Amino acid sequence: MTHALVAGGGIGGLATALSLARTGHRVTVLEREDTFAELGAGIQIGPNGFHALNLLGVGPHVRRRAVFVDELRLMDGPSGRMLISMSVTARYRKRFGNPYAVVHRSDLHTPLLTACRSHQAIALVTRAAVRGYTQDPGRVTVTTEDGRTFTGGLLIGADGLRSTVRAQLVGDGAPRVCGHTIYRSVIPVERVPPALRENAVTLWAGPDWHVVHYLIGGGEYLNLAATLDDRAREPVSGRPVPRPVVLDSFPGLGEDARRLLELGDQWRQWVLCDRDPVGTWADGRAALMGDAAHPMLQYAAQGACQALEDAVVLGDVLADAADDQVPHRLREYNAARRERTARVQLLSRAMGTRLYHPAGERARERDAMLGSLTEEDLYEKVAWLHGARHFG
């Protein structure tokens, strides 16, 4: 057993800490902010994510605030016509072993944080922004921005899209700006007309844009996200944006989706980024996980689920590892995860282009393709992703 250092106290970092501690290691989590908190609003959790949460011991706690949706819908945004729907109720749950749900990000982060705080083998350190690391055959030492050092037997970079650990380990520069701007708002559900409170994840697709919404916070809020393929080139993260800017950006939106968009308030803006898949994210006693290893666009709704899978695999691979076995085990983890996560990264890009944003003839081809699929066809298409149980 060894002492693991984890850079980053978000969903992926806390899940990693819990997974490693539950398999016998001592863990120190280094968080750059002065508190452990999760920014953002809604997040989707597929059956593979719930399976990982169950293995980490927090599945029941996450379920308490989750909204278990009945279906996933893709609508034609301008006309309001349904293109395709996949039920995620009894038959889906029986096939994949767990439900499909949506939660507020804090309702996923808080159970992980509570479990870490109650575990004697986990130390949580705030105001510890990682500046870099050094390693030799027997240890790895992390230096923080304020000059402190932490030494352990391994380092996991769970520090997100702009990971400091990745910058040193992979050295592939800044993330790729994908040219899509997303506007997000959270609406108290009492402001939403009852007819628009359906228990579904609904996506309205249009030419170079889409709008998605679903209930979160135990059904107390509606999460609303509107994405525009505006060829944005500069990264933006959480910037407030005037309401008229959002309303004017989606002129072709149909009546029902327009009504929801007009309910939005206190809008914030992000320009989406990801990275190309890479084959190697482990080097000696250091490795990456989650968005630090394989950041992906949100279009397959798998970013958090893939980080949870990473955490489970890290715990499994390192479960009985002696200190001198750590470098080899981290390479095993990298090899186990790289093909699956690369496939999800590329799928996420393709869904934005081929499903959510096509126009004209490409949109008509999409509609014809979707119209030919049965529900069983849809289950077959997602089985490799939602039905995974070993994550390798």
C-alpha positions as CSV (number, residue, x, y, z in Angstrom):
1,M,0.0,0.0,0.0
2,T,1.1,3.5,-0.6
3,H,0.3,7.2,-0.1
4,A,-1.6,8.7,-3.1
5,L,-1.7,12.4,-3.9
6,V,-4.7,13.5,-5.9
7,A,-4.6,16.9,-7.6
8,G,-8.2,18.3,-7.8
9,G,-11.2,18.0,-5.5
10,G,-14.0,17.8,-8.0
11,I,-16.2,14.8,-8.8
12,G,-13.3,12.9,-10.4
13,G,-10.8,13.7,-7.7
14,L,-13.0,12.8,-4.8
15,A,-14.2,9.6,-6.5
16,T,-10.5,8.6,-7.0
17,A,-9.7,9.4,-3.4
18,L,-12.6,7.2,-2.2
19,S,-11.7,4.4,-4.6
20,L,-8.1,4.3,-3.5
21,A,-8.9,4.6,0.2
22,R,-11.4,1.8,0.0
23,T,-8.7,-0.5,-1.4
24,G,-6.3,0.3,1.4
25,H,-4.2,3.3,0.4
26,R,-3.7,6.6,2.2
27,V,-4.8,9.6,0.1
28,T,-4.2,13.4,0.2
29,V,-6.5,15.5,-2.0
30,L,-5.1,18.9,-3.1
31,E,-7.7,21.4,-4.1
32,R,-6.8,24.8,-5.5
33,E,-9.8,26.7,-4.2
34,D,-10.5,27.6,-0.5
35,T,-13.4,25.1,-0.3
36,F,-14.6,21.9,-1.9
37,A,-17.5,22.8,-4.1
38,E,-18.8,21.8,-7.6
39,L,-19.7,24.6,-10.0
40,G,-22.3,24.2,-12.7
41,A,-25.9,22.9,-12.8
42,G,-27.3,19.8,-14.3
43,I,-25.6,16.5,-15.1
44,Q,-26.8,13.2,-16.5
45,I,-25.9,9.9,-15.0
46,G,-26.3,6.7,-17.1
47,P,-26.5,3.1,-15.7
48,N,-22.7,2.8,-16.0
49,G,-22.3,5.9,-13.8
50,F,-24.6,4.5,-11.2
51,H,-22.8,1.2,-11.3
52,A,-19.5,3.0,-10.5
53,L,-21.2,5.0,-7.7
54,N,-22.5,1.8,-6.2
55,L,-19.0,0.3,-6.2
56,L,-17.8,3.4,-4.5
57,G,-20.5,3.1,-1.8
58,V,-22.3,6.3,-2.5
59,G,-25.0,5.2,-5.1
60,P,-27.9,5.3,-2.6
61,H,-26.9,8.8,-1.4
62,V,-26.8,10.2,-5.0
63,R,-30.2,8.6,-5.8
64,R,-31.9,10.5,-3.0
65,R,-31.7,13.8,-4.9
66,A,-31.8,12.3,-8.5
67,V,-34.6,12.7,-10.9
68,F,-35.2,9.4,-12.7
69,V,-36.4,10.4,-16.1
70,D,-38.8,8.3,-18.2
71,E,-37.3,9.0,-21.7
72,L,-34.7,10.7,-23.7
73,R,-36.2,12.7,-26.6
74,L,-34.8,14.3,-29.7
75,M,-37.1,16.9,-31.2
76,D,-36.9,19.0,-34.4
77,G,-36.3,22.4,-32.9
78,P,-38.0,24.6,-35.5
79,S,-41.2,22.5,-36.0
80,G,-41.5,20.9,-32.6
81,R,-41.9,17.5,-34.2
82,M,-40.5,14.5,-32.3
83,L,-37.6,12.8,-34.2
84,I,-37.0,9.9,-31.8
85,S,-37.6,8.9,-28.2
86,M,-35.9,6.2,-26.1
87,S,-37.7,5.0,-23.0
88,V,-35.4,4.6,-19.9
89,T,-38.0,3.0,-17.6
90,A,-38.5,-0.6,-16.6
91,R,-37.3,-2.4,-19.7
92,Y,-34.2,-0.2,-20.0
93,R,-33.4,-0.6,-16.3
94,K,-33.8,-4.3,-16.4
95,R,-31.4,-4.5,-19.4
96,F,-28.7,-2.2,-18.1
97,G,-29.1,-2.9,-14.4
98,N,-29.5,0.7,-13.2
99,P,-31.6,3.8,-14.0
100,Y,-30.9,6.9,-16.1
101,A,-31.1,10.0,-14.0
102,V,-30.3,13.7,-13.9
103,V,-29.0,15.6,-10.9
104,H,-27.6,18.9,-9.9
105,R,-23.8,18.7,-9.9
106,S,-23.7,19.4,-6.2
107,D,-26.0,16.5,-5.6
108,L,-23.3,14.2,-7.0
109,H,-20.3,16.0,-5.5
110,T,-21.7,16.3,-2.0
111,P,-22.1,12.5,-1.3
112,L,-18.6,11.9,-2.6
113,L,-17.2,14.7,-0.4
114,T,-19.1,13.5,2.7
115,A,-17.8,10.0,2.2
116,C,-14.2,11.3,1.8
117,R,-14.5,13.4,5.0
118,S,-15.7,10.4,7.0
119,H,-12.9,8.2,5.8
120,Q,-9.9,8.1,8.1
121,A,-7.4,7.4,5.3
122,I,-8.3,10.6,3.3
123,A,-6.9,14.1,4.0
124,L,-8.6,17.0,2.2
125,V,-6.3,20.1,1.7
126,T,-7.7,23.4,0.3
127,R,-5.8,26.3,-1.1
128,A,-3.3,23.9,-2.6
129,A,-3.0,24.7,-6.3
130,V,-0.5,22.3,-7.9
131,R,2.3,24.0,-9.7
132,G,4.3,20.9,-10.7
133,Y,5.8,17.7,-9.6
134,T,9.1,15.8,-9.6
135,Q,9.6,12.1,-9.3
136,D,12.3,9.5,-8.8
137,P,12.0,5.7,-8.8
138,G,10.6,5.6,-5.2
139,R,8.4,8.7,-4.8
140,V,6.7,11.7,-6.4
141,T,6.7,15.2,-4.9
142,V,4.2,17.9,-5.7
143,T,4.9,21.5,-5.2
144,T,2.0,24.0,-4.8
145,E,1.8,27.6,-5.9
146,D,2.5,28.8,-2.4
147,G,5.6,26.7,-2.1
148,R,4.4,23.8,0.0
149,T,5.5,20.2,-1.0
150,F,3.6,16.9,-0.6
151,T,5.3,13.6,-1.2
152,G,3.7,10.2,-1.9
153,G,4.0,7.0,-3.8
154,L,1.8,8.2,-6.7
155,L,0.1,11.3,-8.1
156,I,-3.3,11.3,-9.9
157,G,-4.0,14.4,-11.9
158,A,-7.8,15.0,-11.6
159,D,-7.4,18.7,-12.2
160,G,-9.7,19.1,-15.1
161,L,-9.6,20.5,-18.7
162,R,-6.7,22.8,-18.1
163,S,-4.7,20.3,-15.9
164,T,-1.4,21.4,-14.6
165,V,-0.4,17.8,-14.2
166,R,-1.3,17.1,-17.8
167,A,0.8,20.1,-19.0
168,Q,3.8,18.5,-17.5
169,L,3.0,14.8,-18.3
170,V,1.6,15.1,-21.8
171,G,2.6,18.7,-22.8
172,D,0.1,19.1,-25.5
173,G,-0.8,22.7,-24.9
174,A,-4.1,24.4,-24.5
175,P,-7.4,22.6,-25.1
176,R,-9.1,22.7,-28.5
177,V,-11.8,25.4,-28.7
178,C,-14.6,23.6,-30.5
179,G,-16.5,26.8,-31.7
180,H,-19.7,26.1,-29.7
181,T,-21.1,28.6,-27.2
182,I,-23.4,27.3,-24.5
183,Y,-25.7,29.4,-22.4
184,R,-27.0,28.0,-19.1
185,S,-29.8,28.9,-16.7
186,V,-31.6,27.2,-13.8
187,I,-35.3,28.0,-13.4
188,P,-37.4,27.3,-10.3
189,V,-39.9,24.7,-11.4
190,E,-42.9,26.7,-10.1
191,R,-42.2,29.2,-12.9
192,V,-42.4,26.5,-15.6
193,P,-45.9,25.8,-17.1
194,P,-47.1,22.3,-16.0
195,A,-47.3,21.2,-19.6
196,L,-43.6,21.7,-20.0
197,R,-42.5,19.9,-16.8
198,E,-42.4,16.5,-18.4
199,N,-40.1,13.9,-16.8
200,A,-37.7,13.6,-19.8
201,V,-34.4,14.8,-21.0
202,T,-35.6,16.8,-24.1
203,L,-33.3,18.1,-26.8
204,W,-34.5,20.5,-29.5
205,A,-32.2,20.3,-32.5
206,G,-31.9,23.0,-35.2
207,P,-29.4,24.2,-37.8
208,D,-26.2,25.0,-35.9
209,W,-27.9,25.1,-32.5
210,H,-29.8,23.0,-30.0
211,V,-31.6,23.4,-26.6
212,V,-31.8,20.8,-23.9
213,H,-33.7,20.8,-20.6
214,Y,-34.6,18.5,-17.7
215,L,-35.6,18.7,-14.1
216,I,-32.9,18.6,-11.4
217,G,-32.6,19.2,-7.6
218,G,-35.2,16.5,-6.8
219,G,-37.5,18.1,-9.3
220,E,-37.3,21.6,-7.8
221,Y,-35.6,23.2,-10.8
222,L,-35.4,23.0,-14.5
223,N,-31.9,22.9,-16.0
224,L,-31.8,24.7,-19.3
225,A,-28.9,24.8,-21.7
226,A,-28.9,26.4,-25.2
227,T,-25.9,25.7,-27.5
228,L,-25.0,27.7,-30.6
229,D,-22.4,26.7,-33.2
230,D,-21.1,30.3,-33.6
231,R,-17.5,29.4,-34.5
232,A,-16.3,31.0,-31.2
233,R,-12.5,30.9,-31.0
234,E,-11.8,32.3,-27.5
235,P,-12.5,30.2,-24.4
236,V,-15.1,31.6,-22.0
237,S,-16.1,30.0,-18.7
238,G,-19.1,31.1,-16.7
239,R,-19.4,34.7,-17.9
240,P,-22.7,36.4,-17.2
241,V,-24.6,37.3,-20.4
242,P,-27.6,39.6,-20.8
243,R,-30.9,37.8,-21.4
244,P,-31.7,39.5,-24.7
245,V,-28.4,38.1,-26.2
246,V,-29.6,34.6,-25.5
247,L,-33.1,35.1,-26.9
248,D,-31.8,36.7,-30.0
249,S,-29.4,33.9,-30.7
250,F,-32.1,31.2,-31.4
251,P,-34.5,32.9,-33.9
252,G,-35.7,29.6,-35.4
253,L,-36.7,27.9,-32.2
254,G,-40.3,26.5,-32.1
255,E,-43.0,27.6,-29.7
256,D,-42.6,25.3,-26.7
257,A,-38.8,25.5,-26.6
258,R,-39.1,29.3,-27.1
259,R,-41.4,29.5,-24.0
260,L,-38.8,27.8,-21.9
261,L,-36.0,29.9,-23.2
262,E,-37.9,33.0,-22.3
263,L,-38.2,31.8,-18.7
264,G,-34.4,31.7,-18.4
265,D,-32.7,34.3,-16.2
266,Q,-29.2,35.0,-14.9
267,W,-27.7,33.4,-18.0
268,R,-24.1,32.4,-18.0
269,Q,-21.9,31.6,-21.0
270,W,-19.2,29.0,-21.8
271,V,-17.3,28.3,-25.0
272,L,-16.9,24.6,-25.2
273,C,-13.5,22.9,-25.4
274,D,-12.1,19.4,-25.6
275,R,-8.9,17.6,-26.6
276,D,-8.0,15.0,-29.1
277,P,-7.6,11.5,-27.6
278,V,-4.0,10.6,-26.6
279,G,-2.7,7.1,-26.0
280,T,-0.5,7.8,-22.9
281,W,-1.5,9.6,-19.7
282,A,0.6,7.7,-17.3
283,D,4.3,8.3,-16.7
284,G,6.2,6.7,-13.8
285,R,4.3,7.4,-10.6
286,A,2.0,10.0,-12.2
287,A,-1.2,9.5,-14.2
288,L,-4.3,11.4,-15.3
289,M,-8.0,10.8,-15.0
290,G,-11.3,12.4,-15.9
291,D,-11.2,15.6,-17.9
292,A,-7.4,15.8,-17.3
293,A,-7.0,12.6,-19.3
294,H,-9.8,12.7,-21.8
295,P,-11.9,15.9,-21.8
296,M,-15.0,15.5,-24.0
297,L,-17.9,17.6,-25.2
298,Q,-21.2,17.2,-23.3
299,Y,-23.1,15.8,-26.3
300,A,-22.9,12.1,-25.2
301,A,-23.6,13.1,-21.5
302,Q,-20.8,10.9,-20.3
303,G,-18.1,13.2,-18.9
304,A,-18.8,12.6,-15.3
305,C,-19.6,8.9,-15.9
306,Q,-16.3,8.3,-17.5
307,A,-14.5,10.0,-14.6
308,L,-16.3,7.7,-12.2
309,E,-15.3,4.7,-14.3
310,D,-11.7,5.9,-14.2
311,A,-11.8,6.1,-10.4
312,V,-13.2,2.6,-10.1
313,V,-10.5,1.1,-12.4
314,L,-7.8,3.0,-10.5
315,G,-8.9,1.4,-7.3
316,D,-9.1,-2.0,-8.8
317,V,-5.7,-1.9,-10.5
318,L,-3.9,-0.5,-7.5
319,A,-5.9,-2.6,-4.9
320,D,-3.0,-4.9,-3.8
321,A,-0.1,-2.9,-5.3
322,A,3.1,-2.7,-3.3
323,D,4.9,0.6,-3.5
324,D,7.4,-0.6,-6.1
325,Q,4.6,-1.9,-8.3
326,V,2.9,1.5,-8.7
327,P,4.4,2.6,-12.1
328,H,3.5,-0.7,-13.7
329,R,-0.1,-0.6,-12.3
330,L,-0.6,2.9,-13.6
331,R,0.4,1.8,-17.0
332,E,-2.2,-1.0,-16.7
333,Y,-4.8,1.5,-15.8
334,N,-3.9,3.7,-18.8
335,A,-4.1,0.7,-21.1
336,A,-7.4,-0.4,-19.7
337,R,-9.1,2.9,-20.2
338,R,-7.7,4.6,-23.3
339,E,-9.7,2.9,-26.0
340,R,-13.0,3.2,-24.3
341,T,-12.6,6.9,-23.3
342,A,-11.2,7.8,-26.8
343,R,-14.3,6.2,-28.3
344,V,-16.6,8.4,-26.1
345,Q,-14.6,11.5,-26.9
346,L,-15.0,11.0,-30.6
347,L,-18.7,10.0,-30.3
348,S,-19.4,13.2,-28.4
349,R,-18.0,15.3,-31.2
350,A,-19.9,13.3,-33.8
351,M,-23.2,13.7,-32.0
352,G,-22.9,17.5,-32.1
353,T,-22.2,17.5,-35.8
354,R,-24.4,14.7,-37.1
355,L,-27.4,14.6,-34.7
356,Y,-27.9,18.0,-33.1
357,H,-26.7,20.6,-35.6
358,P,-27.3,19.5,-39.2
359,A,-29.3,21.6,-41.6
360,G,-30.9,21.1,-45.0
361,E,-30.2,17.8,-46.7
362,R,-28.0,16.6,-43.8
363,A,-30.9,17.1,-41.4
364,R,-33.3,15.2,-43.7
365,E,-30.8,12.3,-43.9
366,R,-30.6,12.3,-40.1
367,D,-34.4,12.3,-39.8
368,A,-34.7,9.3,-42.1
369,M,-31.9,7.4,-40.3
370,L,-33.6,8.0,-36.9
371,G,-37.0,7.1,-38.3
372,S,-35.7,3.7,-39.2
373,L,-34.7,2.7,-35.7
374,T,-36.7,0.7,-33.2
375,E,-36.3,1.1,-29.5
376,E,-34.5,-2.2,-29.5
377,D,-32.1,-0.8,-32.1
378,L,-31.5,2.2,-29.8
379,Y,-30.7,-0.1,-26.8
380,E,-28.3,-2.0,-29.0
381,K,-26.5,1.2,-30.0
382,V,-26.0,2.4,-26.4
383,A,-25.3,-1.0,-24.8
384,W,-21.5,-0.7,-25.0
385,L,-21.7,2.6,-23.2
386,H,-24.6,2.4,-20.7
387,G,-24.3,-1.4,-20.1
388,A,-20.6,-1.4,-19.2
389,R,-19.7,-3.1,-15.9
390,H,-16.0,-3.6,-16.0
391,F,-15.0,-0.3,-17.6
392,G,-11.8,-1.6,-19.3
